[in-house]
Every structure is written in C-alpha cells, then in structure tokens.
Amino acid sequence: MKLHPIPPDRMRYGAPMGRTSYGFDHTGRLYVSRVPLDSGGYDPGGAYFGHSLPLYGASDTPVGDTPNSTAFATVRAKNRAEAVRKFRELFPNSKIRG
C-alpha cells in the first residue's frame, strides 16, 4: 500500500504519530493491505508507527492514503482476517473483502 507523504505543515510541532483516520461513513468498497514499516517503525510515506503487531491499512483507493481518498484508517492486528474484522467495525457501511 503506497501512502501519501505527510505535508510539512502537519509536522510543525514535531514528528506526527501514525496517520489520521477519516471517512467512517463511507459506503463504497475499501481495500485492505498490510503496511510495510522500516526498521525504525516508519511507513513508506514517513509516518511513525513504531513496532508491535503488524499494521494494516484500509482505504477507498487501492494505493492507500492519497489526496483523493475519502476513507482511510490503520489498525494493528495479528493477521489480515483480524484487521478486516476491525475495519468492519470502523466502517460499518463499507464493503470490505475478507
């Protein structure tokens, strides 16, 4: 999942933690994928998540959090099935393939 870099104006007060979730009333399809983290705990777009359980992202665009996205969230989960269950709770009206 490609992620939109965090705009510099959102980092004015230090490094952000994670990414902002939005669009919980979305009614369309959501794409779910595992978000790769580097050895320092940063995603490909530079947001810091640290390390613990695997990180998964759900977005209405197949490439993740972009300027055109209307729904996006991340969750920590043991596996994809658990992540899908969590996303179904966050986005109850969306279509998410398990």
LINHU-V920636 format. One record per pair of residues at least 24 apart in sequence whose C-alpha atoms are under 6 Angstrom apart, sorted by the first residue. I is the first residue (numbers start at 1). GAP is how many residues later the second one is. D is the distance in Angstrom with one decimal. If there is no record, write none. Layout:
I | GAP | D
I | GAP | D
This chain:
1 | 62 | 5.1
1 | 63 | 5.5
2 | 61 | 5.0
2 | 62 | 5.5
3 | 42 | 5.1
3 | 61 | 5.4
3 | 62 | 5.1
4 | 41 | 5.6
4 | 61 | 5.5
4 | 62 | 5.0
5 | 40 | 4.2
17 | 31 | 5.1
18 | 29 | 5.3
18 | 30 | 5.3
18 | 31 | 5.1
21 | 51 | 5.4
21 | 52 | 4.4
22 | 49 | 5.4
22 | 50 | 5.5
23 | 47 | 5.6
23 | 48 | 4.1
24 | 67 | 5.0
26 | 68 | 5.9
27 | 66 | 4.9
27 | 67 | 4.4
28 | 66 | 5.1
28 | 67 | 5.9
29 | 65 | 5.7
29 | 66 | 4.5
30 | 28 | 5.9
30 | 29 | 5.2
30 | 30 | 4.6
30 | 66 | 5.3
31 | 27 | 5.3
31 | 28 | 5.4
31 | 31 | 5.6
32 | 25 | 5.6
32 | 26 | 4.4
33 | 24 | 5.6
53 | 24 | 5.8
53 | 25 | 6.0
